[in-house]
């Protein structure tokens, strides 16, 4: 999406696809400038297929890419690295208190 594009302009561009619930233009949280992409939520799922047909159309002088929102499969994660990543573990003393001792063997990789 063009960085100067507004939600109203996107709504008018995609109005032929169906009723629109919401238009969200994502911005950088530090600078506040638009990131260059947006989400458009339609009232009906059939509107999504009509919107995907606008892939390659021109919006504010730029060719836009239109894709349906990707949904993650339950149980699959790209950030799951498996195993325990902790560097310390708590051990119970015979007095009933806890203290922390470093594990004898580090698990995973450490970066400094």
C-alpha positions in Angstrom: 0.0 0.0 0.0 1.2 3.5 -0.8 2.6 5.2 2.4 0.3 8.1 1.9 -2.8 6.0 1.4 -5.7 6.5 3.9 -8.3 4.0 5.2 -11.0 5.9 3.3 -9.1 5.5 0.0 -8.6 1.8 0.6 -12.3 1.4 1.5 -13.3 3.0 -1.7 -10.8 0.9 -3.7 -12.2 -2.3 -2.3 -15.9 -1.3 -2.0 -16.8 -3.3 -5.1 -15.8 -6.5 -3.3 -18.4 -6.2 -0.5 -19.2 -4.6 2.8 -16.2 -3.6 4.8 -16.1 -3.9 8.6 -12.7 -2.3 9.2 -9.5 -1.1 7.5 -6.3 -1.2 9.5 -3.1 0.4 8.2 -0.1 -0.9 10.2 2.4 1.7 11.4 5.8 1.5 13.0 5.5 1.8 16.7 8.5 4.0 17.1 8.3 6.4 14.2 4.5 6.2 13.6 5.1 6.0 9.9 3.1 3.5 7.9 4.8 0.1 7.2 3.3 -0.1 3.7 0.6 -2.8 4.2 -2.9 -2.9 5.6 -5.6 -5.3 6.6 -9.2 -5.1 5.3 -11.9 -7.0 7.2 -15.0 -7.8 5.1 -18.5 -8.6 6.3 -18.6 -11.9 4.4 -16.0 -14.5 3.4 -17.1 -14.4 -0.2 -15.8 -10.8 -0.3 -12.3 -12.0 0.3 -12.1 -14.0 -3.0 -13.4 -10.9 -4.8 -10.7 -8.8 -3.1 -8.0 -11.3 -4.1 -9.0 -10.7 -7.7 -7.8 -7.1 -7.3 -4.2 -8.5 -6.9 -2.0 -6.5 -9.3 -4.4 -3.5 -9.4 -3.2 0.0 -9.2 -3.8 2.0 -6.0 -2.4 5.6 -5.8 -0.1 4.9 -8.8 1.4 1.7 -7.3 0.6 -1.9 -8.1 -0.7 -3.6 -4.9 -0.4 -7.2 -3.8 -3.7 -8.6 -2.3 -3.6 -11.9 -0.3 -6.0 -13.5 2.1 -4.9 -13.3 5.7 -2.8 -16.2 6.6 -4.0 -18.2 9.6 -1.6 -20.3 11.7 -2.3 -24.0 12.1 -3.1 -25.0 15.7 -0.1 -26.7 17.3 2.4 -25.5 14.9 4.8 -22.7 15.8 7.8 -21.3 14.0 9.2 -19.9 17.2 9.1 -23.2 19.2 12.7 -24.4 19.5 11.9 -27.3 21.7 13.5 -28.2 25.0 14.1 -26.2 28.1 16.0 -22.9 27.5 16.6 -21.9 31.2 20.1 -21.4 32.5 19.3 -21.9 36.2 17.1 -24.2 38.2 15.8 -24.0 41.8 16.8 -26.8 44.2 15.2 -27.4 47.5 17.5 -27.5 50.5 16.9 -29.8 53.5 15.8 -26.8 55.6 12.8 -26.3 53.3 14.1 -23.1 51.5 15.1 -22.7 47.9 18.3 -21.6 46.3 19.4 -21.3 42.7 22.3 -23.2 41.3 23.7 -23.1 37.8 23.0 -26.2 35.8 26.1 -28.4 35.3 25.4 -28.6 31.5 24.0 -25.6 29.6 21.1 -26.5 27.3 20.9 -24.8 24.0 23.2 -22.1 22.8 24.3 -19.0 24.6 25.1 -15.8 22.8 26.8 -12.8 24.4 
